[in-house]
C-alpha cells in the first residue's frame, strides 16, 4: 500500500520537471559483458571437473573397478537370466545370475582361452555398391 503514494509522488515530481526525479532504469543492473559470461562458463566447467575428480577418489564410489575381480565372459539365457565367467585372483568361476540371486555353477579347472581382438574389415575388398544394387534390381524384376 505504501508503494502507491510513493509512485504517485514520483510521477507528480516528474510532471513538474523537478531535477530530483531519477530517470527510469537508472538503478537497473547492467548486463554482464562477454568476459563475464566466459568466466562464468569456465567456473561451471571447473566445478564439474573438480567434483568428478573428487567423486572418483572417494572411498566406496562405483567408478573404480574391483581389484582381483574380472568379468571374462557373459551369455544371456533368458530375459533376466545370465551365465557369466568371473576370474577371481586367477581362478575362474561359472556363475548363474538371475533376478533372485547369484549361484556358483562350476569352478573351471583351467582358464578359458582369450578371445581374439576385434578387427576392422578391410575396406579395399568390399564389393561395389552400384554393382550390388544393379544385381538386386535385376533379380526383383
MIKEDO-46537 format. One line per 4 residues: number of its first residue (from 1); their letters; for each residue x, y, z of N, C-alpha, C, O, CB. Coordinates in Angstrom, 1 decimal. Glycine has a CB too. Example, Ala and Ser with C-alpha at 12.3 -4.5 7.8 and 13.67 -1.06 7.14 Angstrom:
1) AS) 13.2,-5.7,7.8,12.3,-4.5,7.8,13.2,-3.3,7.8,14.2,-3.3,8.5,11.3,-4.5,9.0; 12.8,-2.2,7.1,13.7,-1.1,7.1,12.9,0.0,7.9,13.4,1.1,8.0,14.1,-0.6,5.7
END
This chain:
1) XXXX) 0.8,-1.2,0.0,0.0,0.0,0.0,0.9,1.3,0.0,0.4,2.3,-0.5,-0.9,0.0,1.2; 2.0,1.2,0.6,2.9,2.4,0.7,3.6,2.7,-0.7,4.0,3.8,-0.9,3.9,2.3,1.8; 3.6,1.7,-1.6,4.2,2.0,-2.9,3.4,2.9,-3.7,3.9,3.6,-4.6,4.4,0.7,-3.6; 2.1,2.8,-3.6,1.2,3.6,-4.4,1.4,5.1,-4.2,1.5,5.8,-5.2,-0.3,3.2,-4.2
5) XXXX) 1.4,5.6,-3.0,1.6,7.1,-2.8,3.0,7.5,-3.2,3.2,8.6,-3.7,1.4,7.4,-1.3; 4.0,6.6,-3.0,5.4,6.9,-3.5,5.5,7.0,-5.0,6.1,7.9,-5.5,6.4,5.9,-2.9; 4.8,6.1,-5.7,4.8,6.2,-7.1,4.1,7.4,-7.6,4.5,8.0,-8.6,4.1,4.9,-7.7; 3.0,7.8,-6.9,2.2,8.9,-7.3,3.1,10.2,-7.1,3.0,11.1,-8.0,0.9,9.0,-6.5
9) XXXX) 3.8,10.2,-6.1,4.7,11.4,-5.8,5.8,11.5,-6.9,6.1,12.6,-7.3,5.3,11.3,-4.4; 6.4,10.3,-7.3,7.4,10.3,-8.3,6.9,10.8,-9.6,7.5,11.6,-10.3,8.0,9.0,-8.4; 5.7,10.4,-10.0,5.0,10.8,-11.2,4.7,12.3,-11.2,4.9,13.0,-12.2,3.7,10.0,-11.5; 4.3,12.8,-10.1,4.0,14.2,-9.9,5.2,15.0,-10.0,5.2,16.1,-10.6,3.2,14.5,-8.6
13) XXXX) 6.3,14.5,-9.4,7.6,15.3,-9.4,8.1,15.3,-10.9,8.7,16.4,-11.3,8.6,14.6,-8.5; 8.0,14.3,-11.6,8.4,14.3,-13.0,7.6,15.2,-13.9,8.1,15.9,-14.8,8.4,12.8,-13.6; 6.3,15.3,-13.6,5.4,16.1,-14.4,5.8,17.6,-14.1,5.6,18.4,-15.0,4.0,15.8,-14.0; 6.2,17.9,-12.9,6.5,19.3,-12.6,7.9,19.7,-13.1,8.3,20.8,-13.0,6.4,19.6,-11.1
17) XXXX) 8.7,18.6,-13.5,10.0,18.9,-14.0,11.1,19.1,-12.9,12.1,19.8,-13.2,10.0,20.2,-14.8; 10.9,18.5,-11.8,11.9,18.6,-10.7,13.1,17.8,-11.1,13.0,16.7,-11.6,11.3,18.1,-9.4; 14.3,18.3,-10.8,15.5,17.5,-11.1,15.7,16.4,-10.2,16.6,15.5,-10.5,16.7,18.5,-11.1; 15.0,16.2,-9.1,15.2,15.2,-8.2,14.7,13.8,-8.7,15.2,12.8,-8.3,14.5,15.5,-6.9
21) XXXX) 13.8,13.9,-9.7,13.3,12.6,-10.2,14.3,11.9,-11.0,15.0,12.4,-11.9,12.1,12.9,-11.1; 14.5,10.6,-10.7,15.5,9.7,-11.3,14.9,9.2,-12.6,13.7,8.8,-12.6,16.0,8.6,-10.4; 15.7,9.1,-13.7,15.2,8.6,-14.9,14.9,7.1,-14.7,15.5,6.4,-13.9,16.2,8.8,-16.1; 14.0,6.6,-15.5,13.6,5.2,-15.4,14.8,4.3,-15.8,15.4,4.6,-16.9,12.4,4.9,-16.3
25) XXXX) 15.0,3.3,-15.1,16.1,2.3,-15.4,17.5,2.7,-14.9,18.4,2.0,-15.2,16.1,2.1,-16.8; 17.6,3.8,-14.2,18.9,4.3,-13.7,19.5,3.3,-12.7,20.7,3.1,-12.7,18.8,5.7,-13.1; 18.7,2.7,-11.9,19.2,1.8,-10.9,19.2,0.3,-11.3,19.5,-0.5,-10.5,18.4,2.0,-9.6; 18.9,0.1,-12.5,18.9,-1.3,-13.0,20.3,-1.8,-13.2,21.2,-1.0,-13.6,18.1,-1.4,-14.3
29) XXXX) 20.5,-3.0,-12.9,21.9,-3.6,-13.1,22.2,-3.8,-14.6,21.3,-4.1,-15.4,22.0,-5.0,-12.3; 23.4,-3.6,-14.9,23.8,-3.7,-16.3,24.0,-5.2,-16.6,24.4,-6.0,-15.7,25.0,-2.9,-16.6; 23.8,-5.6,-17.8,24.1,-7.0,-18.3,25.6,-7.3,-18.3,26.4,-6.4,-18.6,23.5,-7.2,-19.7; 25.9,-8.5,-17.8,27.4,-8.8,-17.8,27.9,-8.8,-19.3,27.2,-9.2,-20.2,27.6,-10.2,-17.1
33) XXXX) 29.1,-8.5,-19.4,29.8,-8.4,-20.7,30.2,-9.8,-21.2,29.9,-10.8,-20.4,31.0,-7.5,-20.7; 30.8,-9.9,-22.3,31.2,-11.2,-22.8,32.3,-11.9,-21.9,32.3,-13.1,-21.8,31.8,-11.0,-24.3; 33.2,-11.0,-21.4,34.2,-11.5,-20.5,33.6,-12.2,-19.2,34.0,-13.3,-18.8,35.1,-10.4,-20.0; 32.6,-11.6,-18.7,31.9,-12.2,-17.5,31.2,-13.5,-17.8,31.2,-14.4,-17.0,30.9,-11.2,-16.9
37) XXXX) 30.6,-13.6,-19.0,29.9,-14.8,-19.4,30.9,-15.9,-19.6,30.6,-17.1,-19.2,29.1,-14.6,-20.7; 32.0,-15.6,-20.2,33.1,-16.6,-20.4,33.6,-17.1,-19.1,33.9,-18.3,-18.9,34.2,-16.1,-21.4; 33.9,-16.2,-18.2,34.4,-16.6,-16.9,33.4,-17.4,-16.1,33.8,-18.3,-15.4,34.8,-15.3,-16.1; 32.1,-17.1,-16.2,31.1,-17.9,-15.5,31.0,-19.3,-16.1,30.9,-20.3,-15.4,29.7,-17.2,-15.6
41) XXXX) 31.2,-19.4,-17.4,31.2,-20.7,-18.1,32.4,-21.5,-17.6,32.3,-22.7,-17.3,31.2,-20.6,-19.6; 33.6,-20.9,-17.6,34.8,-21.6,-17.2,34.7,-22.0,-15.7,35.1,-23.1,-15.3,36.0,-20.7,-17.3; 34.0,-21.2,-14.9,33.8,-21.6,-13.5,32.9,-22.8,-13.3,33.2,-23.7,-12.5,33.3,-20.4,-12.7; 31.9,-22.9,-14.1,31.0,-24.0,-14.0,31.7,-25.3,-14.5,31.5,-26.3,-13.9,29.7,-23.8,-14.9
45) XXXX) 32.5,-25.2,-15.6,33.2,-26.3,-16.1,34.2,-26.8,-15.1,34.4,-28.0,-14.9,33.9,-26.0,-17.4; 34.9,-25.9,-14.5,35.9,-26.2,-13.5,35.2,-26.9,-12.3,35.8,-27.9,-11.7,36.7,-25.0,-13.0; 34.1,-26.5,-11.9,33.3,-27.1,-10.8,32.9,-28.5,-11.2,33.0,-29.4,-10.3,32.1,-26.3,-10.5; 32.5,-28.8,-12.4,32.1,-30.1,-12.8,33.3,-31.0,-12.8,33.2,-32.2,-12.3,31.5,-30.1,-14.2
49) XXXX) 34.4,-30.6,-13.4,35.6,-31.4,-13.4,36.1,-31.7,-12.0,36.5,-32.8,-11.7,36.7,-30.7,-14.2; 36.1,-30.7,-11.1,36.6,-30.9,-9.8,35.7,-31.8,-9.0,36.2,-32.7,-8.2,36.6,-29.5,-9.1; 34.4,-31.8,-9.2,33.5,-32.7,-8.5,33.7,-34.1,-9.0,33.6,-35.1,-8.2,32.1,-32.3,-8.6; 33.9,-34.3,-10.3,34.2,-35.6,-10.9,35.5,-36.2,-10.3,35.5,-37.4,-10.0,34.3,-35.5,-12.4
53) XXXX) 36.5,-35.4,-10.2,37.8,-35.8,-9.7,37.6,-36.2,-8.2,38.1,-37.3,-7.8,38.9,-34.7,-9.8; 36.9,-35.5,-7.5,36.6,-35.8,-6.0,35.8,-37.1,-5.9,36.1,-37.9,-5.0,35.9,-34.6,-5.3; 34.8,-37.2,-6.7,34.0,-38.4,-6.7,34.7,-39.7,-7.0,34.5,-40.7,-6.4,32.8,-38.3,-7.6; 35.7,-39.6,-7.9,36.4,-40.8,-8.3,37.4,-41.2,-7.1,37.7,-42.4,-7.0,37.3,-40.5,-9.5
57) XXXX) 37.8,-40.3,-6.3,38.7,-40.6,-5.3,38.1,-40.9,-3.9,38.8,-41.3,-3.0,39.7,-39.5,-5.1; 36.8,-40.7,-3.8,36.1,-41.0,-2.6,36.0,-42.6,-2.4,35.7,-43.3,-3.4,34.7,-40.4,-2.6; 36.2,-43.0,-1.2,36.0,-44.5,-1.0,34.6,-44.9,-1.2,33.6,-44.2,-0.8,36.5,-44.9,0.4; 34.4,-46.1,-1.8,33.1,-46.6,-2.0,32.4,-46.1,-3.3,31.2,-46.5,-3.5,32.2,-46.2,-0.9
61) XXXX) 33.1,-45.3,-4.1,32.4,-44.9,-5.3,32.5,-46.1,-6.3,33.4,-46.9,-6.3,33.1,-43.7,-5.9; 31.5,-46.2,-7.2,31.4,-47.3,-8.1,32.1,-47.2,-9.4,31.9,-48.0,-10.3,30.0,-47.6,-8.4; 33.0,-46.2,-9.5,33.7,-45.9,-10.7,35.0,-46.7,-10.9,35.4,-46.9,-12.0,34.0,-44.5,-10.9; 35.6,-47.1,-9.8,36.8,-47.9,-9.9,36.5,-49.3,-10.0,35.7,-49.8,-9.2,37.7,-47.6,-8.6
65) XXXX) 37.2,-50.1,-10.9,36.9,-51.5,-11.0,37.5,-52.2,-9.7,38.5,-51.8,-9.1,37.6,-52.1,-12.2; 36.9,-53.3,-9.3,37.3,-54.1,-8.2,38.6,-54.7,-8.5,38.8,-55.3,-9.6,36.3,-55.1,-7.7; 39.6,-54.7,-7.6,40.9,-55.3,-7.9,40.8,-56.8,-7.6,40.2,-57.2,-6.6,42.0,-54.7,-7.0; 41.4,-57.6,-8.5,41.4,-59.0,-8.4,40.1,-59.7,-8.9,39.9,-60.9,-8.7,41.6,-59.4,-6.9
69) XXXX) 39.2,-58.9,-9.5,37.9,-59.4,-9.9,37.7,-59.0,-11.4,37.8,-57.8,-11.6,36.7,-59.0,-9.0; 37.5,-59.9,-12.3,37.3,-59.5,-13.7,36.2,-60.4,-14.4,36.2,-61.6,-14.2,38.7,-59.7,-14.5; 35.4,-59.8,-15.1,34.4,-60.5,-15.9,35.0,-61.0,-17.2,35.5,-60.2,-18.0,33.1,-59.5,-16.2; 35.0,-62.3,-17.4,35.7,-62.9,-18.6,34.7,-63.0,-19.7,35.0,-62.7,-20.8,36.3,-64.2,-18.2
73) XXXX) 33.5,-63.6,-19.4,32.5,-63.8,-20.5,31.1,-63.8,-19.9,30.9,-64.0,-18.7,32.8,-65.2,-21.2; 30.2,-63.5,-20.7,28.8,-63.4,-20.3,27.9,-63.8,-21.4,28.1,-63.6,-22.6,28.4,-61.9,-19.9; 26.8,-64.5,-21.0,25.8,-65.0,-22.0,24.4,-64.9,-21.4,24.2,-65.4,-20.4,26.1,-66.5,-22.4; 23.5,-64.2,-22.2,22.1,-64.1,-21.8,21.4,-65.4,-22.1,21.5,-65.9,-23.3,21.4,-62.9,-22.5
77) XXXX) 20.7,-66.0,-21.2,20.0,-67.2,-21.4,18.5,-67.0,-21.2,17.7,-68.0,-21.4,20.5,-68.4,-20.5; 18.1,-65.9,-20.8,16.7,-65.5,-20.7,16.5,-64.0,-20.5,17.5,-63.3,-20.7,16.1,-66.2,-19.4; 15.3,-63.6,-20.2,15.0,-62.2,-20.0,15.8,-61.6,-18.9,16.4,-60.5,-19.1,13.6,-62.0,-19.8; 15.9,-62.3,-17.8,16.7,-61.8,-16.6,17.7,-62.8,-16.2,18.3,-62.6,-15.1,15.7,-61.4,-15.5
81) XXXX) 18.0,-63.8,-16.9,19.0,-64.8,-16.5,20.2,-64.7,-17.4,20.2,-64.6,-18.6,18.4,-66.2,-16.6; 21.4,-64.8,-16.7,22.7,-64.8,-17.5,23.6,-65.9,-16.9,23.5,-66.2,-15.7,23.3,-63.4,-17.4; 24.5,-66.4,-17.7,25.6,-67.2,-17.2,26.9,-66.4,-17.5,27.1,-65.9,-18.6,25.6,-68.6,-18.0; 27.7,-66.2,-16.4,28.9,-65.4,-16.5,30.1,-66.2,-16.0,30.0,-67.1,-15.1,28.7,-64.1,-15.7
85) XXXX) 31.2,-65.9,-16.6,32.5,-66.5,-16.1,33.3,-65.3,-15.5,33.5,-64.3,-16.2,33.3,-67.2,-17.3; 33.6,-65.5,-14.2,34.3,-64.4,-13.5,35.6,-65.0,-13.0,35.7,-66.1,-12.6,33.5,-63.9,-12.3; 36.7,-64.1,-13.2,38.0,-64.5,-12.7,38.3,-63.8,-11.4,38.3,-62.6,-11.3,39.1,-64.2,-13.8; 38.6,-64.6,-10.4,38.9,-64.1,-9.0,40.3,-64.6,-8.6,40.5,-65.8,-8.4,37.8,-64.5,-8.0
89) XXXX) 41.2,-63.7,-8.6,42.6,-64.0,-8.2,43.1,-65.2,-9.0,43.8,-66.1,-8.4,42.6,-64.3,-6.7; 42.9,-65.2,-10.3,43.5,-66.2,-11.2,42.6,-67.4,-11.3,42.9,-68.3,-12.2,44.8,-66.6,-10.6; 41.6,-67.6,-10.6,40.7,-68.8,-10.7,39.4,-68.3,-11.3,38.8,-67.3,-10.9,40.4,-69.4,-9.3; 38.9,-69.1,-12.3,37.7,-68.7,-13.0,36.5,-69.5,-12.5,36.6,-70.7,-12.3,37.8,-69.0,-14.5
93) XXXX) 35.4,-68.8,-12.2,34.1,-69.4,-11.7,33.0,-69.2,-12.7,32.9,-68.1,-13.4,33.8,-68.8,-10.4; 32.2,-70.2,-12.9,31.0,-70.1,-13.7,29.8,-69.8,-12.8,29.5,-70.6,-11.9,30.7,-71.4,-14.6; 29.2,-68.7,-13.0,28.1,-68.2,-12.1,26.8,-68.1,-12.9,26.8,-67.7,-14.1,28.4,-66.9,-11.5; 25.7,-68.4,-12.2,24.4,-68.2,-12.8,23.8,-67.0,-12.1,23.7,-66.9,-10.9,23.5,-69.4,-12.6
97) XXXX) 23.4,-66.0,-12.9,22.8,-64.8,-12.4,21.3,-64.7,-12.8,21.0,-64.7,-14.0,23.6,-63.5,-12.9; 20.5,-64.5,-11.8,19.0,-64.4,-12.0,18.5,-63.1,-11.3,19.3,-62.5,-10.6,18.2,-65.7,-11.6; 17.2,-62.9,-11.5,16.7,-61.7,-10.8,16.6,-62.0,-9.3,16.6,-61.0,-8.5,15.3,-61.5,-11.3; 16.6,-63.2,-8.9,16.6,-63.5,-7.5,17.9,-63.7,-6.8,17.9,-63.7,-5.5,15.8,-64.8,-7.3
101) XXXX) 19.0,-63.9,-7.5,20.3,-64.0,-6.8,21.3,-64.6,-7.8,21.1,-64.6,-9.0,20.1,-65.0,-5.7; 22.5,-64.9,-7.2,23.6,-65.4,-7.9,24.0,-66.8,-7.3,24.1,-66.9,-6.1,24.8,-64.4,-7.9; 24.3,-67.7,-8.2,24.7,-69.0,-7.6,25.9,-69.5,-8.4,26.0,-69.3,-9.6,23.5,-70.1,-7.7; 26.8,-70.2,-7.7,28.0,-70.7,-8.3,27.6,-72.1,-9.0,27.1,-73.0,-8.3,29.2,-71.0,-7.3
105) XXXX) 27.9,-72.2,-10.3,27.6,-73.4,-11.0,28.8,-74.3,-11.1,28.6,-75.6,-11.1,27.1,-73.0,-12.4; 30.0,-73.8,-11.3,31.1,-74.6,-11.6,32.4,-73.8,-11.4,32.4,-72.6,-11.6,31.1,-75.3,-13.0; 33.5,-74.5,-10.9,34.8,-73.9,-10.9,35.6,-74.5,-12.0,35.8,-75.7,-12.1,35.5,-74.1,-9.5; 36.0,-73.6,-12.9,36.7,-74.1,-14.1,38.2,-74.6,-13.8,38.9,-73.8,-13.1,36.8,-73.0,-15.2
109) XXXX) 38.5,-75.8,-14.2,39.9,-76.3,-13.9,41.0,-75.5,-14.6,42.1,-75.3,-14.0,40.0,-77.7,-14.2; 40.7,-75.0,-15.8,41.7,-74.2,-16.5,41.0,-73.0,-17.1,39.8,-73.1,-17.4,42.4,-75.1,-17.6; 41.7,-71.9,-17.2,41.0,-70.7,-17.7,40.6,-70.8,-19.2,41.1,-71.6,-19.9,42.0,-69.5,-17.6; 39.5,-70.1,-19.5,39.0,-70.0,-20.8,40.1,-69.4,-21.7,40.9,-68.5,-21.3,37.7,-69.2,-20.9
113) XXXX) 40.2,-69.8,-23.0,41.2,-69.2,-23.9,40.8,-67.7,-24.1,39.6,-67.4,-24.2,41.3,-69.9,-25.2; 41.7,-66.8,-24.3,41.4,-65.4,-24.5,40.7,-65.2,-25.9,41.1,-66.0,-26.8,42.6,-64.5,-24.4; 39.8,-64.3,-26.0,39.1,-64.0,-27.2,40.1,-63.3,-28.1,40.9,-62.5,-27.7,37.8,-63.2,-27.0; 39.9,-63.5,-29.4,40.7,-62.8,-30.4,40.2,-61.3,-30.4,39.0,-61.1,-30.4,40.6,-63.4,-31.9
117) XXXX) 41.1,-60.4,-30.5,40.6,-59.0,-30.6,39.8,-58.7,-31.8,40.1,-59.3,-32.9,41.9,-58.0,-30.5; 38.9,-57.8,-31.7,38.0,-57.5,-32.9,38.9,-56.7,-33.9,39.6,-55.8,-33.5,36.8,-56.6,-32.4; 38.7,-57.0,-35.1,39.4,-56.3,-36.2,38.4,-55.6,-37.1,37.3,-56.0,-37.3,40.3,-57.3,-37.0; 38.8,-54.5,-37.7,38.0,-53.8,-38.6,38.1,-54.5,-40.0,39.1,-55.0,-40.4,38.4,-52.3,-38.7
121) XXXX) 37.0,-54.4,-40.8,37.1,-55.0,-42.1,38.0,-54.2,-43.0,38.2,-53.0,-42.9,35.6,-55.1,-42.7; 38.5,-54.9,-44.0,39.4,-54.3,-45.0,38.5,-53.6,-46.0,37.8,-54.3,-46.7,40.4,-55.3,-45.7; 38.5,-52.3,-46.1,37.6,-51.5,-46.9,38.0,-51.6,-48.4,37.2,-51.3,-49.2,37.6,-50.1,-46.5; 39.2,-52.1,-48.7,39.6,-52.2,-50.1,38.9,-53.4,-50.8,38.8,-53.4,-52.0,41.1,-52.3,-50.2
125) XXXX) 38.5,-54.4,-50.0,37.9,-55.6,-50.6,36.4,-55.7,-50.5,35.8,-56.7,-50.7,38.5,-56.8,-50.0; 35.8,-54.6,-50.2,34.3,-54.5,-50.2,33.8,-54.5,-51.6,34.4,-53.9,-52.5,33.8,-53.3,-49.4; 32.6,-55.1,-51.9,32.1,-55.1,-53.2,31.6,-53.7,-53.6,31.3,-52.9,-52.7,30.9,-56.1,-53.3; 31.5,-53.4,-54.9,31.0,-52.1,-55.3,29.5,-52.0,-55.1,28.7,-52.9,-55.5,31.3,-52.0,-56.9
129) XXXX) 29.1,-51.0,-54.4,27.7,-50.8,-54.1,26.8,-50.7,-55.3,25.7,-51.2,-55.3,27.5,-49.6,-53.2; 27.2,-50.0,-56.3,26.4,-49.8,-57.5,26.2,-51.1,-58.2,25.1,-51.4,-58.7,27.1,-48.8,-58.5; 27.2,-52.0,-58.3,27.0,-53.3,-58.9,26.0,-54.2,-58.1,25.2,-54.9,-58.7,28.4,-54.0,-59.1; 26.2,-54.2,-56.8,25.3,-54.9,-55.9,23.8,-54.4,-56.1,22.9,-55.3,-56.1,25.7,-54.8,-54.5
133) XXXX) 23.6,-53.1,-56.2,22.3,-52.6,-56.4,21.7,-53.0,-57.7,20.5,-53.4,-57.8,22.3,-51.1,-56.2; 22.5,-53.0,-58.8,22.0,-53.4,-60.1,21.6,-54.9,-60.1,20.6,-55.2,-60.7,23.1,-53.1,-61.2; 22.5,-55.7,-59.5,22.1,-57.1,-59.4,20.8,-57.4,-58.6,20.0,-58.2,-59.1,23.3,-57.9,-58.7; 20.7,-56.7,-57.5,19.5,-56.8,-56.7,18.2,-56.4,-57.5,17.2,-57.0,-57.5,19.6,-56.1,-55.4
137) XXXX) 18.3,-55.3,-58.3,17.2,-54.8,-59.0,16.9,-55.7,-60.2,15.7,-55.8,-60.6,17.5,-53.3,-59.6; 17.8,-56.3,-60.8,17.6,-57.3,-61.9,16.9,-58.5,-61.4,16.0,-59.1,-62.0,18.9,-57.7,-62.6; 17.3,-59.0,-60.2,16.6,-60.2,-59.6,15.2,-59.9,-59.2,14.3,-60.8,-59.4,17.4,-60.7,-58.4; 14.9,-58.7,-58.8,13.5,-58.4,-58.4,12.6,-58.2,-59.6,11.4,-58.3,-59.4,13.5,-57.2,-57.5
141) X) 13.1,-57.8,-60.7,12.3,-57.5,-61.9,11.7,-58.7,-62.6,11.0,-58.6,-63.6,13.1,-56.7,-62.9
END
